Amino acid sequence: MAYRNQGEFIRALEAAGELVRISRFVDPRLEIAEVTDRISKSGNGGKALLFENTGTAFPVLMNAYGSERRMCMALGVKDLDDTTKEIEALFKLLSGPKEGLLDKLKLLPKLGQFASWMPAVKAGRGECQEIVMATPDITKLPVITCWPRDGGPFVTLPIIHTRDLHTGTRNVGMYRMQVFGPALTGMHWHKHKVSARHFAEYKKTGQRMPVAVALGGDPVYAYSATAPLPENVDEYMLAGFLRKKRVELVKCLTQPAIEVPADADFIIEGYVDPGDDLIWEGPFGDHTGYYSLPDWYPRFHITAITHRKNPVYPATIVGIPPQEDAWLGKATERIFLAPIKMTLVPEIIDMEMPVEGVFHNLVIAKIRKEYAGQGQKVMNAMWGAGQMMFNKILVVTDESADIRNYESLARYVFRNFNPATDVYFSQGPMDVLDHSCSKLGFGGKMCIDGTAKTEEEIDHRFEWGRPAAIRLQNNYAEIHGINTDLLEKDIPCLIISVKKDRPNHIRELHEAITDTPGVESVKLILYVEHTVDATDLSVALWRFCNNLDPKRDHILTERQRISDPARRFACLGLDGTIKTAALDNFQRDWPNIIVADDETINAVDKKWPDLGLGPFLPSPSLKFKDQLYGMEAVVTL
């Protein structure tokens, strides 16, 4: 289904009971983010929020994609798997044998559909250019400041258009933009991103690179900008496929080499000059739930700002999960399952990215297993597949597992894997936002093969007993908490919160614990920071996944079983605690987690009765205040 514009989407949300209008003034600086954080964590993603009184001429739309239902509405489907099935059927049609004329004729209707999805440039101006700012000034837009240690206001849902200097190929991506002045922002594209490669070519010639930013329009545009497409596939072709209607584009007014959606709410035109000095951009409270720390990025100079009549400024916040971006990630998980299956990993059945893994940190792949070593084959294929190269922890399981039921899945995986023989470590490119890596954008990976093993894959020397009562906390002063609940569910895993105070502390502790009676039933121990409640499984896993470099931070204990010296026992320890120069020889700054400040929390508390959002919701940040190390974006110890 195609929406004529963002306004039509807003009306559809409201008619479905999925949107709340807020007429009281809410400040774009911190307060809009705080209200949205409370609603997005209120259960099932809460509602979309339209802030109508922002202190500017424009309202702000938040949390529009923040539930499964709203994500489906944005994509015009009843179920996210509907698109997966459609793409799979399309791949089968195009890749199947075409032996006769009849087989070839069957393709014609589909080819006609393809043509109808391709973006087209129309003459004249679009609705996005109905009003032209006499003097472009981005500070007149209600650009939100999300978190107290952010470097300033950031445009958080920008649909950024660039072109390859040599081929003219368009790229549409989404990279945050920090506002530095009326006509200046940062352009936060990472070195792995296509737009950054486009800019590298402009730098070689010394030419200014034209750039245009769209905000709003059909909600499928923002999703398509985040989609992990191959480099030369036009994101607006994906948008056309999803909305079943081509995207109409118009040329920019001051950067005519760039075309933008005619139905967008705002267009920000400008350029990036390779002759400029870079600008110190950040910090920014990021989707990992931690601040991404400042770094040098290109300057974006604004040459024009245009908008439609009665536009709405769309924005999002990211931070401690769950947030709205989890549903954008879920859509990608479902939509791109079919291409992965059909082109790269034919044995894959399903895929899951738990919210605690914030997309790249934890991926579960379910495969149809037919031979020994197939789990490793899938591991290598997936780590070489586009943005899957950023994955940190990959769990591979087979068709007997239910990957949506995490307890059942964990029980199945732990039954099938041997920590001494079925866990694989590697190194490779990582997300620049991954703070756990010793080197920026390069770190360790881990794959757990939780498939049922063939005879060739089993080492019969190993044996684990049934889970037994384990009492550790009184024996070790550094242990602040221990979660043994998983043992009671026949999942041989412990989560232990520890206060480190010396080098090699976790290694020494793990070796001591694995010599403790009763631990011979345990296959895996996850160590988290002493400030983390080990019994809060979701939070503990989120902190653990973020803080772990698997290759650097694993400790494998392997020895004879005390109760049966003819058998062997192995237990893998994974250190998900903070890393420092003093204790871990870690030479990078370590970021703090993201929480709202007390002033903002109190301001929103006072306004809450007038916002029309139902019963009072306390700030989610209160739960995490005692997990901070100082009040800055960088941890201070």
C-alpha positions in Angstrom: 0.0 0.0 0.0 1.3 3.4 -0.9 0.6 6.5 1.3 0.3 9.7 -0.7 2.4 11.4 2.0 3.3 11.3 5.7 0.1 13.1 6.5 -2.0 10.3 5.1 0.0 7.8 7.3 -0.6 9.9 10.4 -4.3 9.9 9.6 -4.2 6.1 9.2 -2.4 5.7 12.5 -5.0 7.9 14.3 -7.9 6.1 12.7 -6.4 2.8 13.9 -6.1 4.1 17.5 -2.3 4.0 17.1 -1.5 7.7 17.6 -1.9 10.3 20.4 -1.9 14.0 19.8 -0.1 16.1 22.5 -1.2 19.7 22.5 0.7 21.0 25.5 4.2 22.4 24.9 6.9 19.8 25.2 10.4 21.0 24.6 12.4 19.4 21.7 15.4 19.7 23.9 15.3 16.5 26.0 11.6 16.5 27.0 10.2 15.0 23.7 12.8 12.2 24.0 11.9 11.5 27.7 8.1 11.3 26.9 8.8 9.1 24.0 11.1 6.8 26.0 8.4 6.3 28.6 5.8 5.5 26.0 8.0 3.2 23.8 8.8 1.1 26.9 5.2 1.0 28.2 4.3 -2.3 26.6 3.9 -3.4 23.0 5.6 -0.2 21.9 3.0 2.2 23.2 1.5 4.7 20.7 2.9 7.0 18.0 3.1 10.5 19.4 2.3 13.8 17.5 3.8 16.7 19.5 1.8 19.7 18.2 3.3 22.4 20.4 7.1 22.4 20.0 7.9 26.1 20.2 8.4 26.1 16.4 6.1 26.3 13.4 6.2 22.5 13.0 4.9 19.5 14.9 7.0 16.5 15.6 6.1 12.8 14.9 7.7 10.2 17.2 7.5 6.5 17.7 5.7 6.0 14.3 7.4 2.7 13.7 7.5 1.6 17.3 5.3 -1.5 17.3 4.8 -4.5 15.1 1.4 -3.2 14.1 2.7 0.3 13.1 5.6 -1.2 11.3 3.2 -3.4 9.3 1.1 -0.3 8.6 4.1 1.6 7.4 5.0 -1.2 5.0 1.3 -1.8 4.0 1.2 -5.4 5.1 -0.7 -7.4 7.7 2.3 -9.4 8.8 6.0 -8.8 8.3 6.4 -12.3 7.0 4.1 -11.5 4.1 6.9 -9.6 2.4 9.3 -12.4 3.1 7.1 -14.8 1.3 6.5 -12.5 -1.6 10.3 -11.9 -2.1 10.9 -15.7 -1.9 8.2 -16.4 -4.5 9.8 -13.7 -6.7 13.3 -15.2 -6.4 11.9 -18.7 -7.3 10.1 -17.3 -10.4 13.1 -15.5 -11.6 15.7 -18.2 -10.9 13.6 -21.2 -12.1 14.3 -23.0 -15.4 12.7 -21.3 -18.5 12.6 -24.2 -20.9 9.8 -23.2 -23.2 8.0 -20.2 -24.6 5.2 -20.6 -22.0 7.6 -20.4 -19.1 9.1 -17.2 -20.5 5.7 -15.7 -21.1 4.8 -16.3 -17.5 7.6 -13.8 -16.6 6.1 -10.9 -18.6 3.5 -9.8 -16.0 6.1 -9.8 -13.3 8.5 -7.8 -15.5 5.7 -5.3 -16.1 5.4 -5.0 -12.3 9.1 -4.5 -12.0 8.9 -1.6 -14.4 6.0 0.0 -12.4 8.1 -0.1 -9.2 11.1 1.8 -10.7 11.5 5.3 -9.5 10.8 8.1 -12.0 11.8 11.8 -12.1 9.0 14.1 -12.9 9.2 17.6 -14.3 8.6 20.7 -12.2 8.5 21.1 -8.5 7.1 18.6 -6.0 4.9 19.1 -2.9 8.2 19.0 -0.9 9.1 22.3 -2.6 5.8 24.2 -2.1 7.5 26.6 0.4 11.1 27.7 0.1 12.9 29.2 3.1 14.2 32.6 2.1 17.3 32.0 4.1 17.9 28.4 5.0 18.0 27.9 8.7 17.7 24.4 10.1 17.4 25.8 13.7 13.8 26.8 12.7 13.0 23.1 12.6 12.2 21.3 15.9 15.4 19.2 15.8 15.4 17.2 19.0 18.2 16.8 21.5 17.7 13.3 22.8 20.0 12.7 25.8 21.7 15.0 28.3 25.3 14.3 27.1 24.5 14.6 23.4 26.7 17.1 21.6 23.6 19.0 20.6 20.4 18.6 18.6 20.5 15.8 16.0 18.4 15.0 12.9 17.6 11.4 13.6 15.5 10.2 10.7 17.3 11.8 7.7 16.9 10.2 4.3 20.3 11.1 2.8 20.8 11.1 -1.0 24.2 11.0 -2.7 25.4 9.9 -6.1 28.5 8.1 -7.3 30.8 10.6 -9.0 31.6 8.3 -11.9 28.5 6.1 -12.5 25.8 8.5 -11.2 24.4 5.6 -9.2 22.1 6.9 -6.4 22.5 5.9 -2.8 19.9 6.5 -0.1 21.1 6.0 3.5 20.4 7.2 7.0 23.2 8.8 9.0 22.6 11.1 12.0 23.2 14.9 11.5 24.3 17.1 14.4 23.2 20.7 14.1 26.0 23.2 14.5 24.4 26.3 13.2 21.6 27.6 10.9 23.4 26.3 7.7 25.8 23.7 9.1 25.5 20.1 10.3 27.8 17.1 10.6 27.5 14.2 8.3 28.0 11.0 10.4 28.8 8.4 7.7 31.0 5.5 8.7 33.8 4.3 6.5 31.8 1.1 5.7 28.9 3.1 4.3 28.3 3.7 0.6 28.0 7.5 1.0 31.4 7.6 2.6 32.8 5.8 -0.4 31.1 8.3 -2.7 32.7 11.1 -0.7 36.1 9.4 -1.0 35.9 9.7 -4.8 34.9 13.4 -4.7 37.9 14.0 -2.4 40.3 12.6 -5.0 39.1 15.2 -7.5 38.6 18.0 -5.0 35.0 18.6 -6.1 32.2 19.5 -3.8 29.8 16.6 -3.3 26.1 17.4 -3.6 23.9 16.0 -0.9 20.1 16.2 -0.2 18.2 15.1 2.9 14.5 14.2 2.8 12.3 14.1 5.9 8.9 12.5 5.9 6.9 11.4 2.9 5.7 7.8 2.6 7.0 6.0 5.7 8.5 3.3 3.6 11.2 5.8 2.5 12.8 5.9 5.9 12.7 2.2 6.2 14.3 1.7 2.8 17.1 4.1 3.7 18.1 1.7 6.6 17.8 -1.5 4.5 21.0 -3.5 4.0 20.8 -3.5 0.2 23.7 -4.4 -2.2 25.6 -1.3 -3.1 24.2 -0.8 -6.7 20.5 -1.6 -5.8 18.5 1.6 -5.7 16.7 2.0 -2.3 13.8 3.5 -4.1 13.3 0.4 -6.2 12.9 -1.5 -2.8 10.5 1.3 -1.7 8.5 0.9 -5.0 8.3 -2.9 -4.4 7.1 -2.5 -0.8 4.5 0.2 -1.6 3.6 -1.4 -5.0 3.9 2.0 -6.6 6.9 3.8 -8.1 8.5 6.6 -6.1 8.1 10.0 -7.8 11.2 12.1 -7.6 12.0 15.8 -8.3 15.2 17.6 -8.9 16.6 19.7 -6.0 16.5 23.5 -6.5 20.1 24.3 -5.6 21.7 20.8 -6.1 20.0 19.6 -9.3 22.2 16.6 -9.6 20.2 15.0 -6.7 16.6 13.9 -6.9 14.4 13.6 -3.9 10.8 12.2 -3.2 8.2 14.7 -4.4 5.9 13.9 -1.4 8.5 14.5 1.3 7.7 16.9 4.1 11.1 18.6 4.2 14.1 18.7 1.9 17.5 20.0 3.1 19.9 20.6 0.2 23.6 21.2 0.4 27.1 19.9 -0.1 30.1 18.4 1.5 33.4 20.0 0.6 36.5 17.8 0.7 38.6 20.9 1.3 36.9 21.6 4.6 38.4 20.6 7.9 36.4 17.8 9.6 34.2 18.8 12.5 34.3 17.3 16.0 30.9 15.5 16.2 29.1 13.9 19.1 28.7 12.4 21.7 25.3 10.8 20.8 23.1 8.5 22.8 23.1 5.6 20.3 21.0 2.4 19.6 23.4 0.3 21.6 22.1 2.0 24.8 25.5 3.6 25.2 26.9 6.9 24.0 28.9 6.8 20.8 31.8 9.1 21.6 33.0 12.2 19.6 35.0 11.9 16.4 35.9 13.8 13.3 33.3 13.8 10.5 32.6 15.9 7.4 30.7 19.2 7.4 27.4 19.5 5.6 26.7 23.0 4.3 23.0 23.8 3.7 22.1 25.7 0.6 18.3 25.4 0.7 15.5 24.2 2.9 12.1 23.5 1.3 8.9 22.0 2.6 5.3 21.1 1.8 2.4 23.0 3.2 1.6 21.9 6.8 4.6 19.6 7.1 5.4 17.4 10.1 9.0 16.9 11.3 9.6 13.1 11.8 12.2 12.0 14.4 13.2 9.0 16.5 15.2 8.3 19.6 17.5 5.4 20.2 18.9 4.2 23.5 18.5 1.4 26.0 16.3 -1.2 24.3 13.5 -1.6 23.5 13.1 1.4 21.4 11.4 2.2 18.1 14.4 1.1 16.1 13.9 -2.5 17.2 10.9 -2.7 14.9 12.8 -1.3 11.9 15.4 -4.0 12.7 12.7 -6.7 12.9 11.4 -5.6 9.5 14.9 -6.0 8.0 15.2 -9.5 9.7 12.0 -10.7 8.0 12.4 -9.0 4.7 16.0 -10.0 4.0 15.6 -13.6 5.2 14.5 -14.6 1.7 17.4 -13.1 -0.2 19.9 -14.6 2.3 18.2 -18.0 1.9 17.9 -17.8 -1.9 21.4 -16.5 -2.7 23.9 -17.1 0.1 22.7 -19.7 2.7 20.2 -22.0 1.1 19.9 -24.2 4.2 18.7 -21.3 6.4 15.1 -21.7 7.5 14.7 -18.7 9.8 16.6 -16.0 11.6 16.1 -14.0 14.8 17.8 -10.9 16.2 16.9 -10.5 19.9 16.4 -7.0 21.1 19.0 -7.4 23.8 21.6 -7.8 21.0 20.7 -4.4 19.4 20.8 -5.9 15.9 24.4 -6.8 15.2 25.5 -8.2 18.6 23.4 -11.3 18.6 21.9 -13.3 15.7 20.2 -16.7 15.8 20.1 -18.7 12.6 18.0 -21.8 12.2 19.2 -24.2 9.5 18.2 -27.4 7.8 21.2 -29.5 8.8 22.3 -32.4 6.6 26.0 -33.0 7.2 28.9 -32.5 9.7 30.4 -29.1 9.8 27.4 -27.4 8.3 27.1 -25.0 11.2 30.6 -23.7 10.5 29.8 -23.4 6.8 26.8 -21.2 7.6 28.9 -19.2 10.0 31.4 -18.3 7.3 28.7 -17.5 4.8 26.8 -15.2 7.1 29.9 -13.3 8.3 30.6 -12.6 4.7 27.1 -11.4 3.8 26.8 -7.6 3.6 26.1 -6.0 7.0 26.2 -9.4 8.7 29.9 -8.8 8.7 29.3 -6.7 11.8 27.7 -9.6 13.8 29.4 -10.4 17.1 27.7 -13.5 18.4 26.1 -16.0 16.1 24.1 -18.9 17.4 23.3 -21.6 14.8 20.6 -24.2 15.5 18.5 -26.6 13.5 15.0 -27.3 12.5 14.1 -28.9 15.8 14.5 -25.6 17.7 11.9 -22.9 18.2 13.9 -19.8 17.9 11.1 -17.5 19.0 10.8 -19.3 22.4 14.0 -18.2 24.0 13.8 -20.6 27.0 13.1 -23.6 24.8 15.8 -22.5 22.4 18.4 -22.1 25.1 17.6 -25.5 26.5 18.0 -27.1 23.0 21.3 -25.2 22.2 22.9 -26.1 25.5 21.9 -29.7 25.2 23.7 -29.8 21.8 26.9 -27.8 22.2 30.2 -28.6 23.8 32.0 -25.4 24.9 35.4 -27.1 24.2 34.6 -28.1 20.6 31.5 -26.3 19.3 32.4 -22.6 19.9 34.4 -20.8 17.2 36.2 -17.5 17.5 37.3 -15.2 14.7 38.2 -11.6 14.1 36.9 -9.1 11.5 35.1 -5.8 10.8 32.8 -4.6 13.5 30.3 -1.8 13.8 32.2 1.5 14.5 29.7 1.9 17.4 31.0 -1.3 19.1 32.9 0.1 22.1 34.2 -3.3 23.3 36.7 -3.6 20.4 40.3 -2.9 21.3 40.6 -1.2 17.9 37.9 0.9 16.4 35.8 -1.1 14.0 37.8 -4.3 14.3 37.3 -7.0 16.9 36.3 -10.5 17.9 33.4 -12.7 16.9 32.0 -15.9 18.2 29.8 -18.7 16.8 28.0 -21.3 19.0 27.0 -24.3 17.0 23.9 -25.5 18.8 22.8 -27.9 16.1 22.2 -31.6 16.9 25.5 -33.2 16.2 26.4 -36.0 13.8 28.7 -38.8 15.0 31.6 -37.1 13.3 31.2 -34.0 15.4 30.9 -35.6 18.9 33.8 -35.8 21.3 32.7 -38.7 23.6 35.3 -37.8 26.2 33.2 -35.0 27.6 30.3 -35.3 30.0 28.3 -32.9 32.1 26.2 -33.9 35.1 22.7 -32.7 36.0 22.4 -29.2 37.4 23.0 -29.1 41.1 22.7 -26.5 43.8 25.6 -24.1 43.5 26.6 -21.6 46.3 29.3 -19.2 45.4 28.4 -15.7 46.6 29.6 -16.3 50.2 32.9 -17.7 49.0 34.0 -14.7 46.8 33.7 -11.1 48.1 33.9 -9.7 44.5 30.7 -11.5 43.5 27.8 -9.1 44.0 25.1 -11.2 42.5 24.5 -14.6 40.9 21.6 -15.8 38.7 21.1 -19.6 39.0 17.5 -19.5 37.6 18.6 -21.0 34.3 20.0 -24.1 36.0 16.5 -24.8 37.4 15.2 -24.7 33.8 17.8 -27.3 32.6 19.9 -24.6 31.0 23.5 -25.1 32.3 24.4 -21.4 32.4 25.3 -19.0 35.2 25.2 -15.1 35.2 27.5 -13.6 37.8 27.9 -9.9 38.5 31.5 -9.1 39.6 33.4 -6.1 40.8 36.9 -6.4 39.3 39.8 -5.0 41.2 43.0 -6.4 39.6 44.3 -7.6 36.2 43.2 -11.0 35.1 40.6 -11.0 37.8 37.8 -12.6 35.7 40.2 -15.3 34.5 41.3 -16.2 38.0 37.8 -16.1 39.3 36.5 -18.4 36.5 39.3 -20.9 37.1 38.5 -20.9 40.8 34.7 -21.2 40.3 35.1 -24.1 37.8 36.9 -26.0 40.5 34.0 -25.7 42.9 31.8 -28.8 43.6 28.6 -28.8 41.6 29.9 -26.6 38.8 30.7 -29.7 36.6 27.1 -29.4 35.3 27.7 -25.8 34.0 28.7 -25.2 30.4 28.8 -21.4 30.3 29.3 -18.5 32.7 28.5 -15.0 31.8 30.3 -12.3 33.9 28.7 -8.8 34.1 29.5 -5.6 35.9 28.9 -5.5 39.6 26.3 -2.7 39.1 24.1 -5.0 36.9 21.4 -7.1 38.5 22.3 -10.6 37.4 18.7 -11.7 37.9 17.4 -9.2 35.5 18.0 -11.4 32.5 17.1 -8.9 29.7 19.3 -6.1 31.1 22.1 -8.4 32.0 22.2 -9.8 28.4 22.1 -6.4 26.9 25.0 -5.2 29.0 26.9 -8.4 28.4 26.5 -8.4 24.6 27.7 -4.8 24.4 30.7 -5.2 26.6 32.1 -8.4 25.2 34.8 -8.9 22.6 34.5 -12.7 22.3 37.9 -13.5 21.1 39.7 -11.4 23.7 37.3 -12.0 26.6 36.8 -15.7 26.7 38.2 -18.2 29.2 37.9 -21.9 28.6 38.4 -24.3 31.5 38.9 -27.9 30.5 39.9 -30.7 32.9 39.1 -34.2 34.1 35.9 -34.6 35.9 36.3 -34.9 39.7 33.5 -37.5 39.9 34.7 -39.5 36.9 38.4 -39.0 36.0 37.8 -41.0 32.8 35.6 -38.2 31.5 36.4 -34.5 30.7 34.6 -31.3 31.7 34.7 -27.9 30.0 33.2 -24.6 31.0 33.4 -21.4 28.9 33.6 -18.1 30.7 32.8 -14.8 28.9 33.9 -11.5 30.4 31.1 -8.9 29.8 32.4 -6.4 32.3 33.7 -2.9 31.6 37.3 -2.8 30.3 39.9 -0.2 31.6 43.5 0.6 30.9 44.5 -0.2 34.5 42.9 -3.7 34.7 42.6 -4.8 31.1 45.2 -2.7 29.2 42.2 -1.3 27.2 43.4 1.9 25.6 40.1 3.4 24.3 37.6 5.5 26.2 34.7 3.5 27.5 31.2 5.1 27.1 28.5 5.4 29.7 25.0 4.0 29.3 22.3 6.5 28.4 19.9 7.9 31.0 17.8 11.0 31.2 18.9 13.7 33.7 16.9 14.5 36.9 15.9 17.9 35.6 14.2 16.5 32.5 12.6 13.6 34.4 11.1 16.1 37.0 9.9 18.4 34.2 8.1 15.6 32.4 6.7 14.3 35.7 5.0 17.7 36.3 3.6 17.9 32.7 2.4 14.3 32.6 -1.2 14.9 33.8 -1.7 17.4 30.9 -0.3 15.3 28.1 -3.3 13.0 27.6 -1.2 9.9 27.8 -3.1 8.0 30.5 -1.8 6.8 33.9 1.5 8.2 35.0 4.6 6.3 33.7 7.8 6.8 35.6 11.0 7.4 33.7 12.7 4.2 32.5 16.0 5.9 33.3 15.5 5.6 37.0 16.2 1.9 36.8 19.7 2.5 35.4 20.9 5.5 37.5 23.1 3.3 39.7 24.8 1.7 36.7 26.4 5.0 35.6 30.1 5.7 36.1 30.1 9.5 36.5 27.7 11.8 34.7 29.6 12.3 31.4 29.4 10.4 28.2 32.8 8.8 29.0 33.0 6.5 32.0 35.0 8.0 34.9 36.2 5.6 37.6 
